[in-house]
Amino acid sequence: MKVLLLGSGGREHALAWALSRSPRLTKLWAAPGSDAMEALAQRVDLDILDAAAVVRFARENGVDLLFVGPEAPLAAGVSDAARAAGLLVFGPSQAASRLETSKSFAKDFMARHGIPTARSRSCANAADAKAAARGFGGACAVKADGLAAGKGVVVCRALAEAECAVDMLGATAAGRTLVVEELLEGPELTVMFLTDGRSCAILPPSRDHKRLLDDEKGPNTGGMGALAPAPVDESTWRRIQDEILAPTLAGLAADGIDYRGALYAGIMLTKDGPKLLEYNARFGDPETQAVLPLL
């Protein structure tokens, strides 16, 4: 099998390593890849946001499987174009990827399908967002609606912090719409699973460390590191499957969303049980680097 892997980060390095272990693999390309990936895959100088270029390369080189690593090509509709061209693709459609690319869409999905999550308001302007923050007493999470490379969330414990976060995120392209949520407390957990939209294979739970500095201080980043398997008791693990994962799959089917690929659930373990913070429409980074060697 010939595989074209899109991406260049640590996640894609881990995916390249995992793919290279398959006895069915005959050729692996990585676009654009990285120096670290050269021992595993042939690098390709390809604009991974250019769907036509990706499809053309795949056709000319007899690619059997297109594996989309990061979120940007999904948001750009690369998987849609590849499927329309008859290619086998690992990665959801542009429409299905809205679970990640629009936090307000994801929150509406959670509410519609009874998935436990934080109370929230979607706000079209700064005044509404600041009013929402006041409604939560200043203790809230301010989130940019769109993609922000893992840096679109600010956790606030006072109204002044929340108002600053609204001004900062509202000035970005991702923050044209803001989501303001009640502040939840508890350890976070990442659960990734592979799905064809009907069934799923759940991967070991993991935990990433988002804050820039030691002792959970500093701003959020795309991820400073991860551990797996993350500790979770059997009762909580069952609740995650029953209250979050199963309703997610049922919701996708009910909404007519054809989801094929990896789906990431960012979960907080609160005193009231597990609550869903966010979806990502692909493997997590850095969590994938810790999870794949366990399989």
N, C-alpha and C positions, 0 to 999 in steps of 0.2 A: 504493500500500500504506500502510495506517495502522499505526503502530508505537507501542506503549507500552513505554517504557524505565524499569526500576526502578532507583533509586539516585540518589546526589547527589554523589559524589566526583569526583576527577580522572579516574579510569577512566571513569566514566559521561559526563563531559564529552567525553573522547576518542571514546567510542562514539557519542555524539550527533553529534559532528563527522563521523565516518565515515558514519553512517547518512544524515545530511543531504546527503551528496554523491551519493547514489543517485538516478538519474532516475526510479526506480520509487516513491520515497517521495512520498506525498501529504499525510501528516500525521504529526507526531511529538509525543508527549506524554512528559514526564519526571516521574516521581513518586518522591520529592518534588521532585527537581531541585535547582538552585542558582541564585544570581544570575548566575553565569557562563554558565549554560546557557540563559538566557532568549532569547538571540539565535538559538538553534538549535532550541529546543523549547518548547512550551507547558507550563508547570508545572501539576502537579495535586496538590492537598492530599489525599494518600491514604496510609493506613497500609500500607506495603508488606509487613508481616508478617501482615496480615489477608487471607487467601486469598479469603474471600467478597467482601470489598470490591473487591479487584483484579478478580475475575471479573465482578462486577456492573458495574464501570466499563467493562471491555472489551466486554461484551455491549451495554451501552447506547450505546456510541460506535462500534460496528462495528470494533473493533480486529482487524487481520489477523494481527499478530505481537506476542507478548509477549516482551520481551527482558529477562532477569533479569541484573542487573549484579553485586550483592554476594552474599556467601555466606549471610547471615542469612535472606533469603526462601527460598532453596533448602532450608536446614535446617528451615524452618517448613512446608515442603510446598506452597509456593505454586505451583510448577511442576506438581505432581501434580494439584492442584485445577483448574488452568487446562486441563490436557490432558483431564481427566475431563469438563470442560465443552465440549470440542470445539475449544479454541483451539490455534493453532499457537504453540509455545513454543521459545525458544532458552534452554536451561538444563536440566541434568540433574534427575532425580527426587530426592526426599528420600533414597531408599535408595542411589542411585548417588553422591549427595553425601557419603556416609560416607567416601569416599576422602579427603575433607578434614575432615569434622566429627569423625572419630575416628582419631587417629594410630595407635592399636593395631590398628584394622581395616585401615588402609592398610599397616602393617608386615606383618600376616598375609597380605594380598593379595600383597605383594612376595615374601614367602618362598614362598608357594604357587606362584607363577608364575616363580620363578627370576630375579627382577629384582635386579641388584646393589645392595646398600644396606648401611648400617652394621649391625653386630651390635647387638642391643638386647634389653631386657627390659621387658615391660609389668607395672606394679606397682600393686596395689590399695590400698596404704597406704604411709605414710612410711618405716616400718621396712624394708619390702622394697625401696623405692627407694634408700634409703641403702646397703643391702647391695649392690644392683646397682652403685651408684657405686663402692663399695669394690672390687668385682670388676673394674672398669675402671681401678683405680688412681687414682681421683679425676678423671682426664682424661675428661670425658664431656659429652654434651649432655643436659640435663634438659628434658623437654617435657611440657606439659599435653596430655592426650588430646583435649580439646574445643576449640571455637573460642575464640580469645583475641585477635582483632584484630591478629595479627602479633606479639604480645608474649608468647607462651606458650612461648618457648624461651630457655633460659639456657645459654650455653657456659661450661664450667667447666674449669679446668686444675689444680685441687687439690681434695682431698676436702672441706676446710672450705667451699669455694665451692659444691660440689655439695650438701652437706647444707643449706646456707642456701637454695639454689635449690629443693630439695625442700620445705622448710618454707614458702617463699614461694608457690610454685605450688600446693602441696597445699592451701593455704588458700583457693584460688579455686574458683569453680563449675566452671571448665574443667579443673581439676586433681584431680578426684575419683579419676581414674586417671592415673598418670604413666608416661611412656615414658622410659627411660634408655638412651642409646646410646653406643657408643664414639665418641671424638672423631676425626673425619676432618679431614684437612688438604688445602688446595688452593683455587683460585679457584672461585667459584660461578657457575652459569649457569642461566638460566631459558629453558625451551623450552615455548612454548604451541602447542597445535594444536586445530583444529576437527574434531569427529568426530560421526558418526551412529552410532557404536558398531561400525562395520565398516571404514570407510575414514577417512582423515584428511588434512587440509591443514595442513602444518607452517608456522608463522610464523617470521620471522627470530629468531635467538637474541638474548637480552638479558641484562642484568645489573643488579640493583638494589643499592642501598647501604642496608643495614638499620641500621647503627649510628648512634646519635644524634650522635656527635661526629666530628671529623675524624680521619684516620689510623686508621679502623676501631676507634675507641674508643667506650666508653659502651654502654648497653644496646641491645638490639634494638628496633626500631620497626616499624611497618607498612611503612616504606620512605621514605627521605629523598630519593631520586632514582633515576634509571635511565638506562642508555645502551643503544643498539641501532644497528646490529647489534653484538653482542659478539664479539670475536675468538675463533675456534675453528678448529683445523686440520681438514683434510678427513678424516683418519683418525679423529680423535676424533668428528667429526660423524657419520660412518658408524656408529661403535660406539654412539653415543647412539640412533640410529634402530634399529639391530639388537638392542641389548641392553636398551633401556629402552622405547622407544615401541612397537615391534612386539609385544613380550611383554605390554605393557599392554593393547593392543587385543585380543590373543588371550585374555588373562585375563578381560577384560570379557565377551567372548563365551562363554568356557567357564563362567563363573560365572552366566550368564544375566542380566547387568546391562545394562539398556537405557540407554545413555549417549548423550545428544544435547546438544551444547553445546561449550563451550571446556573444555579440560583443560590444566592447568599442571603441568609437571614441574620441580621445583627440584632441581638436579643439582650435585654437587661433582666437580670434575676432580681426582682423586687420582693419586698416582704409580702406582697399580694400575689406573687407568682410571676412567671416569665411574661415579659411584654416585648413586642416587636418594635425596634427602633427604626429599622430601615431594611430595604432590599437593595442588593446589588445584582445586576443582571449578568454576572460573570464570576469567575473564581476571584477570591479575595487576594490582595497583596498587602502584607507579606504572609498571610495565613497559609496560602498554597505551598509556600516553601517549607512549612513545618508539617503540613498534613500529608502531602504526596509520599514522602519517604515511609510513612506508616502503612501504606496500602500494599 
